[in-house]
Amino acid sequence: MAEVPAKKRKRRRSVDLDGAAARKRLDRPAKRSGGGISEAARKRAEHEGDTMPGGRFPIRNAHDLENAKHDYGRANDKPAVKRWIDKRAHELGEPPLGGKKKD
């Protein structure tokens, strides 16, 4: 039986980042943490009452509500976060976390 030759791996070229390429890479804005909301927007939302104390779980609209529902599993204080999500869902006219819309 003939041996099958192993596939050759393509070598990636290492790119030396000097000059314009390095500056372009360093000039990129830093990634945001916390669901893509900037610190200024988080503080504004907290001032307007759209976040939990400390700026956690900002819920300004239905899209933020869906994000909060998905992030619920990572919460440290689940009962408080569930109450917050359900309160904001009621205010936005959306169904609460894990349940049907109440009339």
OpenMM code with the backbone's topology and positions (N, CA, C; nanometers):
from openmm import Vec3, app, unit

residues = "MET ALA GLU VAL PRO ALA LYS LYS ARG LYS ARG ARG ARG SER VAL ASP LEU ASP GLY ALA ALA ALA ARG LYS ARG LEU ASP ARG PRO ALA LYS ARG SER GLY GLY GLY ILE SER GLU ALA ALA ARG LYS ARG ALA GLU HIS GLU GLY ASP THR MET PRO GLY GLY ARG PHE PRO ILE ARG ASN ALA HIS ASP LEU GLU ASN ALA LYS HIS ASP TYR GLY ARG ALA ASN ASP LYS PRO ALA VAL LYS ARG TRP ILE ASP LYS ARG ALA HIS GLU LEU GLY GLU PRO PRO LEU GLY GLY LYS LYS LYS ASP".split()
positions = [
    Vec3(0.0850, -0.1161, 0.0000),
    Vec3(0.0000, 0.0000, 0.0000),
    Vec3(0.0906, 0.1237, 0.0000),
    Vec3(0.0592, 0.2181, -0.0839),
    Vec3(0.1406, 0.3386, -0.0969),
    Vec3(0.1062, 0.4372, 0.0137),
    Vec3(0.2078, 0.5065, 0.0624),
    Vec3(0.1859, 0.6069, 0.1661),
    Vec3(0.1266, 0.7323, 0.1049),
    Vec3(0.0329, 0.7896, 0.1775),
    Vec3(-0.0278, 0.9138, 0.1333),
    Vec3(0.0555, 1.0272, 0.1911),
    Vec3(0.1011, 1.1193, 0.1054),
    Vec3(0.1826, 1.2289, 0.1591),
    Vec3(0.0993, 1.3199, 0.2483),
    Vec3(0.1598, 1.3660, 0.3552),
    Vec3(0.0919, 1.4573, 0.4470),
    Vec3(0.0708, 1.5916, 0.3786),
    Vec3(-0.0381, 1.6575, 0.4145),
    Vec3(-0.0648, 1.7892, 0.3575),
    Vec3(0.0381, 1.8879, 0.4091),
    Vec3(0.0816, 1.9705, 0.3199),
    Vec3(0.1745, 2.0749, 0.3609),
    Vec3(0.0951, 2.1912, 0.4154),
    Vec3(0.1383, 2.2401, 0.5288),
    Vec3(0.0725, 2.3559, 0.5864),
    Vec3(0.1297, 2.4816, 0.5252),
    Vec3(0.0415, 2.5732, 0.4977),
    Vec3(0.0874, 2.7019, 0.4477),
    Vec3(0.1436, 2.7804, 0.5641),
    Vec3(0.2583, 2.8370, 0.5437),
    Vec3(0.3191, 2.9189, 0.6477),
    Vec3(0.2653, 3.0604, 0.6379),
    Vec3(0.2274, 3.1123, 0.7490),
    Vec3(0.1823, 3.2514, 0.7517),
    Vec3(0.3040, 3.3407, 0.7607),
    Vec3(0.3009, 3.4418, 0.6804),
    Vec3(0.4101, 3.5376, 0.6851),
    Vec3(0.3948, 3.6235, 0.8091),
    Vec3(0.5036, 3.6422, 0.8762),
    Vec3(0.4967, 3.7351, 0.9885),
    Vec3(0.5111, 3.8751, 0.9309),
    Vec3(0.4261, 3.9616, 0.9757),
    Vec3(0.4245, 4.0976, 0.9246),
    Vec3(0.4873, 4.1885, 1.0290),
    Vec3(0.5834, 4.2628, 0.9887),
    Vec3(0.6474, 4.3573, 1.0779),
    Vec3(0.5661, 4.4859, 1.0753),
    Vec3(0.5093, 4.5206, 1.1882),
    Vec3(0.4260, 4.6392, 1.1941),
    Vec3(0.5105, 4.7610, 1.2280),
    Vec3(0.5585, 4.8245, 1.1262),
    Vec3(0.6315, 4.9480, 1.1495),
    Vec3(0.5740, 5.0546, 1.0574),
    Vec3(0.5945, 5.1740, 1.0926),
    Vec3(0.5477, 5.2826, 1.0078),
    Vec3(0.3972, 5.3009, 1.0141),
    Vec3(0.3367, 5.3198, 0.8971),
    Vec3(0.1943, 5.3524, 0.8872),
    Vec3(0.1057, 5.2396, 0.9397),
    Vec3(0.1444, 5.1144, 0.9141),
    Vec3(0.0625, 5.0016, 0.9591),
    Vec3(0.0542, 4.9979, 1.1120),
    Vec3(0.1654, 5.0221, 1.1774),
    Vec3(0.1665, 5.0222, 1.3240),
    Vec3(0.0827, 5.1363, 1.3793),
    Vec3(0.0956, 5.2534, 1.3200),
    Vec3(0.0169, 5.3675, 1.3677),
    Vec3(-0.1321, 5.3436, 1.3467),
    Vec3(-0.1671, 5.2831, 1.2333),
    Vec3(-0.3081, 5.2562, 1.2053),
    Vec3(-0.3645, 5.1603, 1.3106),
    Vec3(-0.2865, 5.0594, 1.3454),
    Vec3(-0.3324, 4.9624, 1.4438),
    Vec3(-0.3459, 5.0258, 1.5824),
    Vec3(-0.2538, 5.1127, 1.6182),
    Vec3(-0.2584, 5.1760, 1.7497),
    Vec3(-0.3652, 5.2844, 1.7595),
    Vec3(-0.4074, 5.3391, 1.6461),
    Vec3(-0.5068, 5.4458, 1.6476),
    Vec3(-0.6497, 5.3952, 1.6576),
    Vec3(-0.6676, 5.2639, 1.6502),
    Vec3(-0.8028, 5.2082, 1.6601),
    Vec3(-0.8590, 5.2352, 1.7989),
    Vec3(-0.9894, 5.2615, 1.8079),
    Vec3(-1.0473, 5.2809, 1.9418),
    Vec3(-1.0472, 5.1492, 2.0184),
    Vec3(-1.0349, 5.1594, 2.1471),
    Vec3(-1.0361, 5.0402, 2.2319),
    Vec3(-1.1741, 4.9771, 2.2293),
    Vec3(-1.1767, 4.8452, 2.2430),
    Vec3(-1.3050, 4.7757, 2.2461),
    Vec3(-1.3792, 4.8143, 2.3731),
    Vec3(-1.5082, 4.8245, 2.3604),
    Vec3(-1.5907, 4.8600, 2.4759),
    Vec3(-1.6327, 4.7336, 2.5473),
    Vec3(-1.6458, 4.7437, 2.6738),
    Vec3(-1.6987, 4.6319, 2.7502),
    Vec3(-1.8407, 4.6681, 2.7934),
    Vec3(-1.9177, 4.5678, 2.8320),
    Vec3(-2.0507, 4.5963, 2.8837),
    Vec3(-2.1552, 4.6136, 2.7752),
    Vec3(-2.1514, 4.5270, 2.6707),
    Vec3(-2.2566, 4.5290, 2.5707),
    Vec3(-2.2464, 4.6398, 2.4699),
    Vec3(-2.1309, 4.6980, 2.4498),
    Vec3(-2.1130, 4.7979, 2.3462),
    Vec3(-2.1635, 4.9355, 2.3835),
    Vec3(-2.1819, 4.9622, 2.5083),
    Vec3(-2.2301, 5.0935, 2.5505),
    Vec3(-2.1125, 5.1680, 2.6142),
    Vec3(-2.0913, 5.2900, 2.5732),
    Vec3(-1.9782, 5.3668, 2.6246),
    Vec3(-2.0026, 5.4055, 2.7706),
    Vec3(-1.8951, 5.4418, 2.8381),
    Vec3(-1.9067, 5.4815, 2.9789),
    Vec3(-1.9942, 5.6055, 2.9946),
    Vec3(-1.9808, 5.6998, 2.9010),
    Vec3(-2.0623, 5.8214, 2.9079),
    Vec3(-2.2108, 5.7875, 2.8919),
    Vec3(-2.2423, 5.6997, 2.7966),
    Vec3(-2.3817, 5.6604, 2.7753),
    Vec3(-2.4344, 5.5817, 2.8949),
    Vec3(-2.3475, 5.5004, 2.9545),
    Vec3(-2.3884, 5.4235, 3.0730),
    Vec3(-2.4201, 5.5168, 3.1896),
    Vec3(-2.3369, 5.6195, 3.2097),
    Vec3(-2.3625, 5.7164, 3.3172),
    Vec3(-2.4899, 5.7952, 3.2907),
    Vec3(-2.5118, 5.8335, 3.1646),
    Vec3(-2.6330, 5.9072, 3.1283),
    Vec3(-2.7561, 5.8206, 3.1535),
    Vec3(-2.7479, 5.6932, 3.1137),
    Vec3(-2.8602, 5.6019, 3.1342),
    Vec3(-2.8866, 5.5805, 3.2831),
    Vec3(-2.7795, 5.5740, 3.3630),
    Vec3(-2.7973, 5.5590, 3.5078),
    Vec3(-2.8654, 5.6817, 3.5660),
    Vec3(-2.8258, 5.7993, 3.5204),
    Vec3(-2.8863, 5.9238, 3.5674),
    Vec3(-3.0347, 5.9299, 3.5313),
    Vec3(-3.0704, 5.8746, 3.4150),
    Vec3(-3.2097, 5.8755, 3.3695),
    Vec3(-3.2910, 5.7605, 3.4285),
    Vec3(-3.2264, 5.6721, 3.5051),
    Vec3(-3.2976, 5.5612, 3.5683),
    Vec3(-3.3132, 5.4393, 3.4792),
    Vec3(-3.2299, 5.4267, 3.3769),
    Vec3(-3.2403, 5.3137, 3.2843),
    Vec3(-3.1413, 5.2027, 3.3150),
    Vec3(-3.0709, 5.2105, 3.4289),
    Vec3(-2.9792, 5.1041, 3.4694),
    Vec3(-3.0012, 5.0730, 3.6167),
    Vec3(-2.9466, 4.9608, 3.6570),
    Vec3(-2.9438, 4.9290, 3.7994),
    Vec3(-2.8413, 5.0214, 3.8648),
    Vec3(-2.8401, 5.0324, 3.9962),
    Vec3(-2.7388, 5.1147, 4.0626),
    Vec3(-2.5979, 5.0708, 4.0223),
    Vec3(-2.5134, 5.1680, 3.9955),
    Vec3(-2.3775, 5.1381, 3.9527),
    Vec3(-2.3641, 5.1250, 3.8016),
    Vec3(-2.4729, 5.1426, 3.7286),
    Vec3(-2.4672, 5.1349, 3.5831),
    Vec3(-2.4799, 4.9950, 3.5264),
    Vec3(-2.5123, 4.8987, 3.6114),
    Vec3(-2.5260, 4.7618, 3.5626),
    Vec3(-2.6570, 4.7430, 3.4881),
    Vec3(-2.6572, 4.6535, 3.3915),
    Vec3(-2.7735, 4.6154, 3.3124),
    Vec3(-2.8506, 4.7362, 3.2585),
    Vec3(-2.7892, 4.8125, 3.1676),
    Vec3(-2.8615, 4.9249, 3.1068),
    Vec3(-2.9699, 4.8732, 3.0133),
    Vec3(-3.0920, 4.9188, 3.0334),
    Vec3(-3.2046, 4.8777, 2.9483),
    Vec3(-3.2755, 5.0048, 2.9048),
    Vec3(-3.2394, 5.0536, 2.7861),
    Vec3(-3.2982, 5.1766, 2.7341),
    Vec3(-3.4086, 5.1497, 2.6331),
    Vec3(-3.4073, 5.0315, 2.5719),
    Vec3(-3.5061, 4.9995, 2.4677),
    Vec3(-3.5221, 4.8474, 2.4604),
    Vec3(-3.6040, 4.8006, 2.3657),
    Vec3(-3.6327, 4.6573, 2.3545),
    Vec3(-3.5065, 4.5773, 2.3209),
    Vec3(-3.4172, 4.6339, 2.2408),
    Vec3(-3.2935, 4.5650, 2.2055),
    Vec3(-3.2060, 4.5452, 2.3294),
    Vec3(-3.1935, 4.6482, 2.4114),
    Vec3(-3.1182, 4.6364, 2.5362),
    Vec3(-3.1838, 4.5346, 2.6304),
    Vec3(-3.3162, 4.5295, 2.6272),
    Vec3(-3.3887, 4.4334, 2.7110),
    Vec3(-3.3529, 4.2907, 2.6705),
    Vec3(-3.3488, 4.2631, 2.5410),
    Vec3(-3.3111, 4.1297, 2.4937),
    Vec3(-3.1682, 4.0967, 2.5342),
    Vec3(-3.0775, 4.1945, 2.5229),
    Vec3(-2.9390, 4.1724, 2.5657),
    Vec3(-2.9319, 4.1411, 2.7145),
    Vec3(-3.0100, 4.2130, 2.7942),
    Vec3(-3.0109, 4.1904, 2.9391),
    Vec3(-3.0639, 4.0512, 2.9718),
    Vec3(-3.1652, 4.0069, 2.8982),
    Vec3(-3.2201, 3.8730, 2.9208),
    Vec3(-3.1152, 3.7668, 2.8904),
    Vec3(-3.0361, 3.7888, 2.7858),
    Vec3(-2.9309, 3.6928, 2.7521),
    Vec3(-2.8179, 3.6965, 2.8545),
    Vec3(-2.7900, 3.8131, 2.9109),
    Vec3(-2.6809, 3.8288, 3.0068),
    Vec3(-2.7214, 3.7925, 3.1494),
    Vec3(-2.8470, 3.7638, 3.1713),
    Vec3(-2.8980, 3.7327, 3.3055),
    Vec3(-2.8202, 3.6182, 3.3705),
    Vec3(-2.7819, 3.5196, 3.2938),
    Vec3(-2.7116, 3.4032, 3.3472),
    Vec3(-2.5770, 3.4364, 3.4071),
    Vec3(-2.5173, 3.5479, 3.3687),
    Vec3(-2.3867, 3.5874, 3.4205),
    Vec3(-2.3964, 3.6761, 3.5436),
    Vec3(-2.5169, 3.7083, 3.5848),
    Vec3(-2.5374, 3.8012, 3.6967),
    Vec3(-2.4980, 3.7358, 3.8288),
    Vec3(-2.4424, 3.8158, 3.9184),
    Vec3(-2.4073, 3.7664, 4.0517),
    Vec3(-2.5283, 3.7656, 4.1436),
    Vec3(-2.6130, 3.8673, 4.1342),
    Vec3(-2.7315, 3.8811, 4.2189),
    Vec3(-2.8552, 3.8567, 4.1327),
    Vec3(-2.8813, 3.7295, 4.1020),
    Vec3(-2.9880, 3.6945, 4.0078),
    Vec3(-3.1266, 3.7459, 4.0480),
    Vec3(-3.1690, 3.7364, 4.1741),
    Vec3(-3.3032, 3.7859, 4.2080),
    Vec3(-3.3199, 3.9359, 4.1810),
    Vec3(-3.2189, 4.0150, 4.2151),
    Vec3(-3.2273, 4.1595, 4.1922),
    Vec3(-3.2274, 4.1910, 4.0436),
    Vec3(-3.1452, 4.1192, 3.9674),
    Vec3(-3.1391, 4.1428, 3.8228),
    Vec3(-3.2707, 4.1021, 3.7581),
    Vec3(-3.3307, 3.9906, 3.8028),
    Vec3(-3.4597, 3.9470, 3.7469),
    Vec3(-3.5676, 4.0510, 3.7746),
    Vec3(-3.5703, 4.1047, 3.8975),
    Vec3(-3.6694, 4.2094, 3.9284),
    Vec3(-3.6483, 4.3310, 3.8394),
    Vec3(-3.5217, 4.3689, 3.8167),
    Vec3(-3.4908, 4.4851, 3.7333),
    Vec3(-3.5353, 4.4620, 3.5885),
    Vec3(-3.5024, 4.3446, 3.5337),
    Vec3(-3.5392, 4.3135, 3.3952),
    Vec3(-3.6905, 4.3112, 3.3806),
    Vec3(-3.7598, 4.2480, 3.4769),
    Vec3(-3.9061, 4.2417, 3.4700),
    Vec3(-3.9691, 4.3803, 3.4823),
    Vec3(-3.9130, 4.4648, 3.5674),
    Vec3(-3.9645, 4.6023, 3.5828),
    Vec3(-3.9502, 4.6802, 3.4527),
    Vec3(-3.8306, 4.6751, 3.3922),
    Vec3(-3.8072, 4.7477, 3.2666),
    Vec3(-3.8906, 4.6877, 3.1528),
    Vec3(-3.9093, 4.5556, 3.1525),
    Vec3(-3.9919, 4.4923, 3.0501),
    Vec3(-4.1355, 4.5431, 3.0593),
    Vec3(-4.1860, 4.5542, 3.1821),
    Vec3(-4.3221, 4.6056, 3.2024),
    Vec3(-4.3321, 4.7502, 3.1535),
    Vec3(-4.2302, 4.8324, 3.1867),
    Vec3(-4.2312, 4.9728, 3.1440),
    Vec3(-4.2244, 4.9870, 2.9922),
    Vec3(-4.1563, 4.8932, 2.9259),
    Vec3(-4.1426, 4.8978, 2.7800),
    Vec3(-4.2540, 4.8225, 2.7079),
    Vec3(-4.3429, 4.7574, 2.7845),
    Vec3(-4.4528, 4.6830, 2.7232),
    Vec3(-4.4080, 4.5536, 2.6581),
    Vec3(-4.3023, 4.4945, 2.7105),
    Vec3(-4.2465, 4.3698, 2.6573),
    Vec3(-4.2702, 4.2575, 2.7576),
    Vec3(-4.2594, 4.1293, 2.7129),
    Vec3(-4.2765, 4.0186, 2.8073),
    Vec3(-4.1619, 4.0127, 2.9082),
    Vec3(-4.1909, 3.9687, 3.0307),
    Vec3(-4.0866, 3.9609, 3.1341),
    Vec3(-3.9899, 3.8454, 3.1067),
    Vec3(-3.8886, 3.8356, 3.1883),
    Vec3(-3.7879, 3.7315, 3.1754),
    Vec3(-3.8506, 3.5947, 3.1989),
    Vec3(-3.8447, 3.5073, 3.0989),
    Vec3(-3.8940, 3.3715, 3.1116),
    Vec3(-4.0426, 3.3576, 3.1300),
    Vec3(-4.1199, 3.4514, 3.0815),
    Vec3(-4.2640, 3.4410, 3.0995),
    Vec3(-4.3402, 3.5095, 2.9881),
    Vec3(-4.4699, 3.4948, 2.9965),
    Vec3(-4.5567, 3.5575, 2.8972),
    Vec3(-4.5937, 3.6986, 2.9413),
    Vec3(-4.6317, 3.7789, 2.8471),
    Vec3(-4.6703, 3.9165, 2.8762),
    Vec3(-4.7965, 3.9181, 2.9610),
    Vec3(-4.7898, 3.9937, 3.0700),
    Vec3(-4.9056, 4.0055, 3.1585),
    Vec3(-4.9901, 4.1235, 3.1154),
    Vec3(-5.1209, 4.1069, 3.1197),
    Vec3(-5.2130, 4.2161, 3.0817),
    Vec3(-5.2559, 4.2963, 3.1992),
] * unit.nanometer
topology = app.Topology()
chain = topology.addChain("A")
for resn in residues:
    res = topology.addResidue(resn, chain)
    for name in ("N", "CA", "C"):
        topology.addAtom(name, app.Element.getBySymbol(name[0]), res)
